[in-house]
Amino acid sequence: MNFRETKLYSIVKAKCPRCHEGDFYETTNPYNLKKFDKMHKRCPVCGQDFEREPGFYYGATYASYGMTVGFGILTYLLSTLVFKIDDIHFLYFFPALMVLLGPVFFRTSRLVWINLFVKYDPAANKS
């Protein structure tokens, strides 16, 4: 199995979880704040429905929470052990960093969530 066939490819490249060809979001720039959350309704290549049911992406908050906690722990350890930043400066630095990374975490958590439920099908883009 090569990298292009993994769920991680779909998440990193923001591609359809079924065919790994079509774009998941309307824009590739997470900092286009007018369109950062706009998804295609269906995959432009294989037709996979991205709006599976009302409220489907509420579950993405769990993925977002896990990513945020993991990133927070990693950032704290790096800042205190490697860069020797004290705790009070970290408490100023980390929230600002999370505001800047908010759109990226939002989009990534949706991709993680849908990839839990949609299986990659190499034949999907051939139809």
Backbone bond lengths (Angstrom), bond angles and torsions (degrees), N, CA, C in turn:
res aa  C-N    CA-C-N  psi(-1)  N-CA   C-N-CA  omega(-1)  CA-C   N-CA-C  phi
1 M - - - 1.455 - - 1.533 108.37 -
2 N 1.318 115.97 128.18 1.458 118.93 177.30 1.529 110.37 -94.77
3 F 1.334 115.98 171.42 1.467 121.19 -175.13 1.519 111.69 -59.72
4 R 1.321 117.76 -33.35 1.459 121.90 -176.98 1.531 112.52 -66.13
5 E 1.294 117.89 -18.20 1.463 122.29 -179.25 1.528 113.02 -97.27
6 T 1.305 118.27 4.96 1.460 121.02 -177.41 1.521 111.87 -97.56
7 K 1.306 115.86 158.94 1.465 121.40 176.26 1.523 110.28 -64.67
8 L 1.311 116.87 -32.01 1.457 120.88 179.17 1.532 110.99 -61.35
9 Y 1.328 117.34 -35.75 1.465 120.97 176.24 1.520 110.20 -60.77
10 S 1.320 116.66 -46.76 1.464 121.25 179.75 1.519 111.02 -60.87
11 I 1.319 117.43 -39.48 1.462 121.61 -178.20 1.528 110.91 -72.14
12 V 1.314 117.51 -47.58 1.460 121.56 -177.05 1.526 111.87 -67.51
13 K 1.324 117.13 -41.10 1.461 121.21 -177.29 1.525 113.23 -90.58
14 A 1.339 118.49 -2.50 1.473 123.60 -178.92 1.525 111.02 56.78
15 K 1.319 114.90 50.71 1.459 121.58 -179.57 1.526 110.41 -109.87
16 C 1.309 114.90 165.71 1.468 121.69 178.03 1.529 109.34 -57.29
17 P 1.337 118.90 133.72 1.460 120.25 -179.05 1.530 113.38 -70.50
18 R 1.319 117.11 -18.61 1.460 120.10 -177.97 1.528 113.01 -87.52
19 C 1.337 117.67 -48.10 1.464 119.78 -175.64 1.529 113.64 -107.80
20 H 1.317 117.86 -15.29 1.465 124.47 -177.87 1.524 112.36 58.89
21 E 1.318 117.16 23.73 1.465 121.74 179.27 1.527 111.05 -113.76
22 G 1.325 117.17 -54.25 1.460 121.42 -174.67 1.516 112.66 -73.93
23 D 1.334 115.18 149.01 1.468 120.21 177.88 1.521 110.52 -73.73
24 F 1.333 116.03 140.84 1.456 122.34 178.90 1.524 111.03 -81.53
25 Y 1.320 116.21 -41.00 1.465 122.02 -178.88 1.519 110.56 -104.62
26 E 1.326 116.14 155.17 1.456 121.37 179.85 1.525 111.87 -68.91
27 T 1.314 117.56 -29.48 1.460 121.77 178.69 1.523 109.24 -127.43
28 T 1.307 116.40 148.96 1.463 119.74 179.73 1.528 112.10 -87.11
29 N 1.327 117.32 -11.08 1.461 121.70 -177.40 1.529 110.87 -92.99
30 P 1.341 118.17 111.61 1.466 119.25 179.29 1.527 113.52 -70.18
31 Y 1.328 117.46 -12.52 1.456 120.49 -179.29 1.521 113.50 -98.89
32 N 1.319 117.18 10.09 1.465 121.83 168.09 1.523 105.02 -82.30
33 L 1.317 117.07 89.23 1.462 121.69 -167.38 1.522 113.88 -67.02
34 K 1.313 118.70 -14.64 1.461 120.44 175.65 1.517 111.81 -80.14
35 K 1.336 117.05 -24.79 1.463 120.25 -175.06 1.528 113.83 -130.39
36 F 1.337 118.68 10.63 1.461 118.82 -174.06 1.532 112.81 -63.28
37 D 1.333 117.39 -25.36 1.462 120.47 -177.66 1.526 113.33 -101.62
38 K 1.309 118.32 2.53 1.469 121.96 -176.77 1.524 110.46 -82.08
39 M 1.330 114.87 118.59 1.455 121.64 178.51 1.521 108.78 -106.68
40 H 1.321 115.11 156.87 1.462 118.99 169.44 1.524 107.38 -69.28
41 K 1.320 117.64 146.53 1.468 120.12 176.72 1.530 110.81 -70.73
42 R 1.319 115.18 -35.77 1.464 122.16 177.88 1.524 108.70 -136.84
43 C 1.310 115.98 157.25 1.454 120.48 176.21 1.524 108.92 -66.08
44 P 1.323 117.89 129.92 1.460 119.78 179.35 1.527 113.74 -68.11
45 V 1.334 118.29 -14.52 1.464 121.06 -178.37 1.529 111.84 -99.20
46 C 1.336 117.48 -53.99 1.473 120.31 -173.73 1.523 113.93 -106.93
47 G 1.323 117.93 -10.56 1.461 120.56 178.46 1.517 114.91 83.85
48 Q 1.321 118.96 9.13 1.470 121.86 177.83 1.523 109.83 -57.04
49 D 1.318 116.80 131.50 1.461 122.10 179.20 1.524 109.53 -76.42
50 F 1.336 116.85 119.81 1.462 121.60 178.51 1.520 111.74 -88.87
51 E 1.315 118.37 -16.42 1.466 122.63 176.81 1.520 107.87 -104.46
52 R 1.302 115.76 73.55 1.459 122.56 -170.38 1.524 113.04 -60.54
53 E 1.309 117.46 -42.86 1.470 122.36 178.13 1.518 108.25 -162.87
54 P 1.314 118.12 159.42 1.469 119.44 178.65 1.535 110.28 -60.74
55 G 1.304 116.41 132.38 1.459 121.19 178.69 1.508 114.72 80.43
56 F 1.332 118.29 7.43 1.466 121.19 -177.44 1.524 111.70 -56.54
57 Y 1.314 117.41 -41.21 1.461 120.86 -174.59 1.523 114.48 -82.25
58 Y 1.330 118.22 2.18 1.463 119.10 171.10 1.528 109.97 -61.30
59 G 1.311 116.11 -31.45 1.463 120.22 177.69 1.512 113.09 -65.93
60 A 1.331 116.44 -21.32 1.469 119.85 178.88 1.526 111.16 -65.19
61 T 1.332 117.29 -18.10 1.468 118.91 177.26 1.529 110.86 -64.30
62 Y 1.329 117.47 -30.41 1.465 120.82 176.55 1.528 110.02 -66.86
63 A 1.330 115.94 -43.65 1.467 120.00 177.44 1.529 110.18 -63.34
64 S 1.318 116.93 -42.41 1.459 121.63 179.68 1.527 110.78 -63.31
65 Y 1.307 116.61 -42.76 1.466 120.87 178.56 1.531 110.43 -61.06
66 G 1.308 116.75 -46.85 1.464 120.53 179.49 1.515 112.32 -61.67
67 M 1.325 116.58 -42.90 1.465 120.15 178.41 1.522 111.12 -64.93
68 T 1.331 116.71 -40.48 1.460 120.78 -178.98 1.523 111.08 -66.08
69 V 1.322 117.21 -43.90 1.470 120.64 178.76 1.531 110.32 -63.76
70 G 1.332 116.36 -46.22 1.466 119.85 178.61 1.522 112.15 -61.03
71 F 1.319 115.59 -44.14 1.467 120.27 178.63 1.528 110.83 -65.53
72 G 1.333 116.75 -37.97 1.464 120.55 178.99 1.513 111.92 -64.51
73 I 1.319 116.91 -43.34 1.463 120.62 179.19 1.525 110.25 -64.88
74 L 1.326 116.70 -46.17 1.459 120.64 179.10 1.525 111.46 -61.84
75 T 1.324 117.37 -43.59 1.462 121.61 179.48 1.528 110.96 -64.93
76 Y 1.316 116.06 -41.42 1.472 119.50 179.03 1.530 110.86 -62.39
77 L 1.333 115.94 -46.80 1.460 119.21 -179.40 1.524 111.72 -63.26
78 L 1.324 116.56 -43.44 1.462 119.42 178.04 1.524 112.08 -63.75
79 S 1.318 116.05 -43.95 1.464 118.89 -176.24 1.527 112.20 -69.49
80 T 1.312 117.90 -35.56 1.465 119.42 -178.30 1.524 112.90 -85.50
81 L 1.313 117.53 -40.42 1.461 119.82 -175.62 1.527 112.98 -85.25
82 V 1.320 117.07 -39.79 1.462 119.74 -176.01 1.525 111.66 -92.04
83 F 1.325 116.78 -48.48 1.458 120.56 -174.81 1.532 113.82 -94.81
84 K 1.325 116.56 -2.81 1.474 122.78 176.29 1.534 113.45 56.20
85 I 1.341 116.44 38.15 1.464 121.80 176.57 1.529 107.67 -85.36
86 D 1.326 117.55 132.95 1.466 119.47 -179.95 1.538 110.14 -77.20
87 D 1.325 115.44 167.26 1.462 121.88 -172.60 1.526 113.54 -61.57
88 I 1.315 117.83 -39.16 1.460 120.28 -176.77 1.534 111.19 -66.62
89 H 1.323 117.13 -37.05 1.464 119.69 176.80 1.528 111.02 -70.92
90 F 1.317 115.71 -33.91 1.464 119.31 175.75 1.528 110.04 -62.58
91 L 1.324 117.70 -38.66 1.467 120.97 -179.50 1.530 112.34 -67.47
92 Y 1.301 118.03 -20.43 1.468 121.20 172.64 1.531 110.86 -86.23
93 F 1.298 115.06 -40.04 1.457 122.03 -174.27 1.532 112.79 -72.64
94 F 1.314 117.97 -45.20 1.459 121.12 -172.59 1.532 113.82 -65.28
95 P 1.323 120.89 -46.71 1.473 118.78 177.92 1.528 112.87 -60.15
96 A 1.320 116.83 -38.13 1.469 119.13 177.30 1.527 110.71 -64.33
97 L 1.313 116.25 -40.09 1.463 120.76 177.55 1.526 110.90 -63.55
98 M 1.329 116.97 -40.40 1.469 120.37 -179.62 1.532 111.89 -67.70
99 V 1.323 117.15 -34.32 1.469 119.62 175.70 1.523 109.77 -64.55
100 L 1.328 116.37 -42.16 1.463 120.13 178.70 1.529 112.84 -66.26
101 L 1.325 116.95 -35.31 1.456 121.05 -178.22 1.530 113.22 -91.86
102 G 1.325 117.69 -0.71 1.462 121.54 -178.21 1.518 114.95 -51.65
103 P 1.331 119.25 -50.34 1.465 119.08 179.36 1.532 113.62 -61.58
104 V 1.313 116.77 -35.42 1.466 120.30 179.22 1.532 110.28 -67.60
105 F 1.324 117.10 -44.84 1.459 121.32 178.92 1.533 111.07 -64.74
106 F 1.329 117.11 -39.05 1.463 121.76 178.50 1.526 110.31 -59.02
107 R 1.318 116.13 -51.69 1.461 120.52 -177.61 1.535 111.72 -66.59
108 T 1.318 116.18 -42.50 1.462 120.15 -178.78 1.521 111.46 -65.17
109 S 1.316 117.71 -38.20 1.466 120.14 -179.21 1.533 110.91 -66.14
110 R 1.322 117.99 -36.04 1.469 120.35 175.63 1.527 111.16 -65.57
111 L 1.311 116.50 -40.51 1.458 120.19 178.35 1.529 111.63 -66.28
112 V 1.325 116.27 -41.08 1.470 119.61 176.89 1.525 109.62 -61.47
113 W 1.323 116.95 -44.78 1.456 121.13 -176.32 1.526 112.00 -63.15
114 I 1.328 118.45 -47.20 1.463 119.47 -178.32 1.532 111.07 -69.90
115 N 1.328 117.05 -29.76 1.461 119.34 178.32 1.525 112.47 -70.02
116 L 1.330 117.39 -18.85 1.464 119.71 174.71 1.530 111.67 -70.77
117 F 1.328 116.92 -23.70 1.459 120.93 -172.52 1.525 114.86 -113.02
118 V 1.307 118.21 -15.54 1.466 121.35 -178.33 1.519 108.51 -115.03
119 K 1.321 115.60 127.29 1.463 121.77 -177.57 1.523 110.33 -91.86
120 Y 1.322 115.89 143.06 1.463 121.28 176.20 1.526 109.84 -67.20
121 D 1.329 115.89 133.46 1.458 122.54 178.69 1.528 108.26 -130.67
122 P 1.337 117.74 104.02 1.469 119.59 -177.03 1.520 113.36 -62.13
123 A 1.314 118.01 -22.26 1.459 121.14 179.16 1.536 112.15 -84.28
124 A 1.299 118.85 -6.95 1.472 122.24 -175.20 1.523 112.21 -65.05
125 N 1.322 118.12 -36.48 1.459 119.05 -177.38 1.525 112.13 -83.59
126 K 1.295 117.36 -2.58 1.461 120.95 178.02 1.516 112.44 -87.95
127 S 1.346 116.39 -15.41 1.469 119.24 -175.40 1.507 113.26 -82.87
